[in-house]
Amino acid sequence: MIREAMCKNMRIRRGEFERIRSVLSEADPDEPLTAREILDLLEAHGEEFDSAHRVATVLGREAEAETAAIEVIRDQPYRYRLGGEQN
């Protein structure tokens, strides 16, 4: 039962990241964005998220994965960029 709940949570998080990635890919921003800017972009595309904190949590967890599809720029404030591309 615990394992089942963990798998469900992983699928939910993965789904959240896919929604973020889809919107960011479509928007194709020229520079890294803050979680607040990403949240605003998501809302403009009809995607609902609880908060900028939730966006940052989803992106931070994805960045820790071996196949990280997101780059975290650890500055004040943190900024996020798809694909780990360098500008």
Rosetta constraint file for C-alpha pairs under 8 A:
AtomPair CA 1 CA 5 HARMONIC 6.30 0.50
AtomPair CA 2 CA 6 HARMONIC 6.23 0.50
AtomPair CA 3 CA 7 HARMONIC 6.19 0.50
AtomPair CA 4 CA 8 HARMONIC 6.24 0.50
AtomPair CA 5 CA 9 HARMONIC 6.23 0.50
AtomPair CA 6 CA 10 HARMONIC 6.23 0.50
AtomPair CA 7 CA 11 HARMONIC 6.26 0.50
AtomPair CA 8 CA 12 HARMONIC 6.24 0.50
AtomPair CA 9 CA 13 HARMONIC 6.17 0.50
AtomPair CA 10 CA 14 HARMONIC 6.05 0.50
AtomPair CA 11 CA 15 HARMONIC 6.05 0.50
AtomPair CA 12 CA 16 HARMONIC 6.23 0.50
AtomPair CA 13 CA 17 HARMONIC 6.26 0.50
AtomPair CA 13 CA 58 HARMONIC 6.53 0.50
AtomPair CA 14 CA 18 HARMONIC 6.20 0.50
AtomPair CA 15 CA 19 HARMONIC 6.30 0.50
AtomPair CA 16 CA 20 HARMONIC 6.38 0.50
AtomPair CA 16 CA 58 HARMONIC 7.06 0.50
AtomPair CA 17 CA 21 HARMONIC 5.98 0.50
AtomPair CA 17 CA 58 HARMONIC 6.21 0.50
AtomPair CA 17 CA 59 HARMONIC 6.86 0.50
AtomPair CA 17 CA 62 HARMONIC 7.46 0.50
AtomPair CA 18 CA 22 HARMONIC 5.96 0.50
AtomPair CA 19 CA 23 HARMONIC 6.40 0.50
AtomPair CA 19 CA 47 HARMONIC 7.60 0.50
AtomPair CA 20 CA 24 HARMONIC 6.15 0.50
AtomPair CA 20 CA 38 HARMONIC 7.92 0.50
AtomPair CA 20 CA 42 HARMONIC 7.02 0.50
AtomPair CA 21 CA 25 HARMONIC 5.90 0.50
AtomPair CA 21 CA 82 HARMONIC 7.36 0.50
AtomPair CA 22 CA 26 HARMONIC 6.21 0.50
AtomPair CA 23 CA 27 HARMONIC 6.06 0.50
AtomPair CA 23 CA 41 HARMONIC 7.46 0.50
AtomPair CA 23 CA 42 HARMONIC 6.45 0.50
AtomPair CA 23 CA 45 HARMONIC 7.10 0.50
AtomPair CA 24 CA 28 HARMONIC 5.75 0.50
AtomPair CA 24 CA 29 HARMONIC 7.09 0.50
AtomPair CA 24 CA 38 HARMONIC 7.79 0.50
AtomPair CA 24 CA 82 HARMONIC 7.50 0.50
AtomPair CA 25 CA 82 HARMONIC 7.80 0.50
AtomPair CA 29 CA 33 HARMONIC 7.83 0.50
AtomPair CA 31 CA 81 HARMONIC 7.41 0.50
AtomPair CA 31 CA 87 HARMONIC 7.99 0.50
AtomPair CA 32 CA 73 HARMONIC 7.95 0.50
AtomPair CA 32 CA 79 HARMONIC 5.49 0.50
AtomPair CA 32 CA 80 HARMONIC 5.13 0.50
AtomPair CA 32 CA 81 HARMONIC 4.80 0.50
AtomPair CA 33 CA 37 HARMONIC 5.82 0.50
AtomPair CA 33 CA 38 HARMONIC 6.28 0.50
AtomPair CA 33 CA 79 HARMONIC 4.97 0.50
AtomPair CA 33 CA 80 HARMONIC 5.33 0.50
AtomPair CA 33 CA 81 HARMONIC 6.77 0.50
AtomPair CA 34 CA 38 HARMONIC 6.24 0.50
AtomPair CA 34 CA 77 HARMONIC 6.76 0.50
AtomPair CA 34 CA 78 HARMONIC 6.07 0.50
AtomPair CA 34 CA 79 HARMONIC 4.41 0.50
AtomPair CA 34 CA 80 HARMONIC 6.22 0.50
AtomPair CA 35 CA 39 HARMONIC 6.04 0.50
AtomPair CA 35 CA 52 HARMONIC 5.11 0.50
AtomPair CA 35 CA 53 HARMONIC 7.13 0.50
AtomPair CA 35 CA 55 HARMONIC 5.88 0.50
AtomPair CA 35 CA 56 HARMONIC 5.49 0.50
AtomPair CA 35 CA 78 HARMONIC 7.67 0.50
AtomPair CA 35 CA 79 HARMONIC 6.90 0.50
AtomPair CA 35 CA 80 HARMONIC 7.38 0.50
AtomPair CA 36 CA 40 HARMONIC 6.23 0.50
AtomPair CA 36 CA 52 HARMONIC 4.96 0.50
AtomPair CA 37 CA 41 HARMONIC 6.23 0.50
AtomPair CA 38 CA 42 HARMONIC 6.07 0.50
AtomPair CA 38 CA 52 HARMONIC 7.74 0.50
AtomPair CA 38 CA 55 HARMONIC 7.57 0.50
AtomPair CA 39 CA 43 HARMONIC 6.18 0.50
AtomPair CA 39 CA 49 HARMONIC 7.12 0.50
AtomPair CA 39 CA 51 HARMONIC 7.14 0.50
AtomPair CA 39 CA 52 HARMONIC 5.74 0.50
AtomPair CA 39 CA 55 HARMONIC 6.81 0.50
AtomPair CA 40 CA 44 HARMONIC 6.18 0.50
AtomPair CA 41 CA 45 HARMONIC 6.38 0.50
AtomPair CA 42 CA 46 HARMONIC 6.39 0.50
AtomPair CA 42 CA 47 HARMONIC 5.00 0.50
AtomPair CA 42 CA 48 HARMONIC 6.86 0.50
AtomPair CA 42 CA 49 HARMONIC 7.82 0.50
AtomPair CA 43 CA 47 HARMONIC 5.11 0.50
AtomPair CA 43 CA 48 HARMONIC 5.95 0.50
AtomPair CA 43 CA 49 HARMONIC 7.86 0.50
AtomPair CA 49 CA 54 HARMONIC 7.06 0.50
AtomPair CA 49 CA 55 HARMONIC 7.20 0.50
AtomPair CA 50 CA 54 HARMONIC 6.29 0.50
AtomPair CA 51 CA 55 HARMONIC 6.60 0.50
AtomPair CA 52 CA 56 HARMONIC 6.18 0.50
AtomPair CA 53 CA 57 HARMONIC 6.12 0.50
AtomPair CA 54 CA 58 HARMONIC 6.20 0.50
AtomPair CA 55 CA 59 HARMONIC 6.18 0.50
AtomPair CA 56 CA 60 HARMONIC 5.84 0.50
AtomPair CA 57 CA 61 HARMONIC 6.16 0.50
AtomPair CA 58 CA 62 HARMONIC 6.27 0.50
AtomPair CA 59 CA 63 HARMONIC 6.09 0.50
AtomPair CA 59 CA 70 HARMONIC 6.89 0.50
AtomPair CA 59 CA 72 HARMONIC 7.99 0.50
AtomPair CA 59 CA 80 HARMONIC 7.69 0.50
AtomPair CA 60 CA 64 HARMONIC 6.48 0.50
AtomPair CA 60 CA 72 HARMONIC 7.21 0.50
AtomPair CA 61 CA 65 HARMONIC 6.83 0.50
AtomPair CA 62 CA 68 HARMONIC 5.86 0.50
AtomPair CA 62 CA 69 HARMONIC 7.03 0.50
AtomPair CA 62 CA 70 HARMONIC 6.75 0.50
AtomPair CA 63 CA 68 HARMONIC 4.79 0.50
AtomPair CA 63 CA 69 HARMONIC 6.72 0.50
AtomPair CA 63 CA 70 HARMONIC 5.36 0.50
AtomPair CA 63 CA 71 HARMONIC 6.18 0.50
AtomPair CA 63 CA 72 HARMONIC 6.79 0.50
AtomPair CA 64 CA 68 HARMONIC 6.48 0.50
AtomPair CA 68 CA 83 HARMONIC 7.48 0.50
AtomPair CA 68 CA 84 HARMONIC 7.93 0.50
AtomPair CA 69 CA 82 HARMONIC 5.96 0.50
AtomPair CA 69 CA 83 HARMONIC 4.70 0.50
AtomPair CA 69 CA 84 HARMONIC 6.75 0.50
AtomPair CA 70 CA 80 HARMONIC 6.74 0.50
AtomPair CA 70 CA 81 HARMONIC 5.67 0.50
AtomPair CA 70 CA 82 HARMONIC 4.45 0.50
AtomPair CA 70 CA 83 HARMONIC 5.08 0.50
AtomPair CA 70 CA 84 HARMONIC 5.66 0.50
AtomPair CA 71 CA 80 HARMONIC 5.67 0.50
AtomPair CA 71 CA 81 HARMONIC 5.10 0.50
AtomPair CA 71 CA 82 HARMONIC 6.10 0.50
AtomPair CA 71 CA 83 HARMONIC 6.43 0.50
AtomPair CA 71 CA 84 HARMONIC 4.50 0.50
AtomPair CA 71 CA 85 HARMONIC 7.67 0.50
AtomPair CA 72 CA 78 HARMONIC 6.86 0.50
AtomPair CA 72 CA 79 HARMONIC 5.95 0.50
AtomPair CA 72 CA 80 HARMONIC 4.79 0.50
AtomPair CA 72 CA 81 HARMONIC 6.66 0.50
AtomPair CA 73 CA 78 HARMONIC 5.69 0.50
AtomPair CA 73 CA 79 HARMONIC 5.08 0.50
AtomPair CA 73 CA 80 HARMONIC 6.05 0.50
AtomPair CA 73 CA 81 HARMONIC 7.86 0.50
AtomPair CA 74 CA 78 HARMONIC 4.95 0.50
AtomPair CA 74 CA 79 HARMONIC 6.83 0.50
AtomPair CA 75 CA 79 HARMONIC 7.08 0.50
AtomPair CA 81 CA 85 HARMONIC 7.35 0.50
